[in-house]
Amino acid sequence: MKKQAILIMVILAFVVFASGCTDTSDNSTSSKNTFSQEGISFEYPSSWGDFQKLGGSGTDQLKNLGYINGADNVDVQVQKTNLALVPPGTVEYVKNSSVEYYKDYYNATVLNDTKTSVNGLDHYEVILSTNTPAYKEKHYIVVMGKDNEVGYSIDFSAPVSRFNKQLPIFKSVEQTISIQ
């Protein structure tokens, strides 16, 4: 009887796995794409799709470098700020400006705001939740750069229901960021 129960459990496990009832869409596959533009590069899951590179559209102060409206409702936007043209010229200013933008336009609530070091470079990491009827999502905003020179902002977002699953992937992308 024990052998039959074990056999039934093994067969059931195989059927569940083979039927696709398991969620394997975590975007953490080893297949990677690389974003590289205007002094910043990083790797991201190829399952997100290709970046729409904007070639630095915007102003001399703030340029939009690219975005993804990707798989699993993951969106990513990359911006570059010329800190030589923006007083007070600090990377922290870029972070604070991003946060204020979301508070003003999307009634955002900051859930976490920390400063850390990744590969020897200071990073500001902000998690916020937007609270407007049209935008119920969470954002993981990473800001890094060099004071009085350049600041980069990478804004990862996902629907609230998917964010916790995506956050470890966002953080793994952050680990690959390189600034020239």
C-alpha positions in Angstrom: 0.0 0.0 0.0 2.9 2.4 0.8 4.5 1.7 -2.6 1.2 2.5 -4.4 0.8 5.8 -2.4 4.4 6.9 -3.3 3.9 5.9 -6.9 0.6 7.9 -7.1 2.4 10.9 -5.5 5.2 10.7 -8.0 2.8 10.4 -11.0 0.7 13.3 -9.7 3.8 15.5 -9.2 4.9 14.7 -12.8 1.4 15.5 -14.2 1.2 18.8 -12.4 4.7 19.8 -13.6 4.1 18.7 -17.1 0.7 20.4 -17.4 2.2 23.8 -16.8 0.5 24.4 -13.5 3.7 25.6 -12.1 4.7 29.3 -12.6 8.0 29.4 -14.4 7.7 33.0 -15.7 10.1 34.5 -13.2 12.2 36.2 -15.9 15.4 34.9 -14.2 16.6 32.7 -17.0 20.2 32.8 -18.0 19.4 34.5 -21.3 20.3 38.1 -21.0 20.3 41.3 -23.1 22.5 44.3 -22.5 21.5 47.9 -22.4 24.4 50.2 -23.1 24.0 53.9 -23.9 25.5 57.3 -22.9 27.8 55.9 -20.2 25.6 53.3 -18.5 25.2 49.6 -19.1 23.5 46.7 -17.5 22.2 43.2 -18.2 18.5 42.3 -18.0 16.4 39.2 -18.8 15.9 38.8 -22.5 12.3 37.7 -21.7 11.6 41.4 -21.0 12.1 42.2 -24.7 14.1 44.9 -26.3 14.7 48.4 -25.0 13.2 51.1 -27.1 16.3 53.3 -27.2 15.4 57.0 -27.4 18.9 58.2 -28.2 18.9 60.7 -25.4 15.6 62.5 -26.2 14.8 65.3 -23.8 16.8 68.4 -22.8 20.4 69.1 -22.1 19.6 68.6 -18.4 17.5 65.4 -18.5 17.6 62.8 -21.3 15.4 59.8 -21.7 17.7 57.0 -22.8 15.2 54.1 -23.3 12.3 52.1 -22.0 10.8 48.6 -22.0 7.1 47.8 -21.7 8.0 44.2 -21.2 6.7 40.8 -20.4 4.9 40.1 -17.1 3.8 43.8 -17.1 7.4 44.8 -16.2 8.2 48.4 -17.3 11.7 49.9 -17.2 12.8 53.4 -17.9 16.3 54.8 -18.0 17.1 58.5 -17.7 20.3 60.5 -17.5 20.7 63.9 -15.7 23.6 66.3 -16.5 24.4 67.3 -13.0 26.8 70.1 -14.2 23.6 71.9 -15.4 21.3 71.1 -12.4 22.0 72.8 -9.1 23.0 71.4 -6.5 24.6 68.9 -8.8 24.2 65.8 -6.6 23.0 62.3 -7.3 20.8 62.6 -4.2 19.0 65.5 -6.0 18.1 63.1 -8.9 16.7 60.7 -6.4 14.7 63.3 -4.6 13.4 64.8 -7.9 12.2 61.3 -8.9 10.4 60.8 -5.7 8.7 64.2 -5.8 7.5 63.6 -9.3 5.7 60.4 -8.3 4.3 62.1 -5.2 3.0 65.1 -7.2 1.6 63.3 -10.2 0.7 59.8 -8.9 0.0 60.4 -5.2 2.8 58.0 -4.5 3.7 56.7 -1.1 7.4 55.9 -0.4 7.7 52.5 1.2 11.5 52.3 1.4 14.3 54.8 0.8 17.9 53.5 1.3 21.4 54.2 0.2 23.7 51.3 -0.5 26.9 50.5 -2.4 26.9 48.3 -5.4 30.2 47.4 -7.1 31.9 50.3 -5.3 29.3 52.9 -6.5 26.7 54.5 -4.2 23.1 53.7 -5.2 19.9 55.2 -3.9 17.1 52.6 -3.9 13.5 53.7 -3.5 10.4 51.6 -3.5 7.2 53.5 -3.9 3.6 52.7 -4.6 1.4 54.8 -6.9 -2.1 55.5 -5.6 -4.2 56.9 -8.5 -7.1 55.0 -10.0 -5.2 54.6 -13.4 -1.9 53.7 -11.9 -1.8 51.1 -9.1 1.7 49.8 -9.3 4.9 49.7 -7.4 8.3 51.1 -8.5 11.8 50.2 -7.6 13.9 53.2 -8.5 17.7 53.0 -8.6 19.7 56.2 -8.8 23.5 56.4 -9.1 26.1 58.5 -10.7 28.9 61.0 -10.0 28.2 64.3 -8.2 28.6 67.4 -10.4 28.8 65.2 -13.5 26.1 62.7 -14.2 23.1 61.0 -12.5 21.3 57.9 -13.9 17.9 56.8 -12.8 16.5 53.3 -13.6 12.8 53.0 -12.8 11.5 49.4 -12.7 7.8 49.0 -12.2 5.2 46.2 -12.0 1.6 45.8 -11.0 1.2 45.6 -7.2 0.2 41.9 -7.5 3.4 41.0 -9.4 5.9 43.4 -7.8 7.2 41.2 -4.9 7.9 38.4 -7.4 9.8 40.9 -9.7 11.8 42.7 -7.0 14.5 40.1 -6.7 15.0 40.2 -10.5 15.1 44.0 -10.4 17.8 43.8 -7.8 19.8 41.3 -9.8 19.7 43.7 -12.8 21.0 46.4 -10.4 24.0 44.3 -9.6 25.1 44.4 -13.2 25.1 48.2 -13.6 28.3 49.8 -14.8 29.0 53.5 -15.3 31.8 54.6 -17.5 
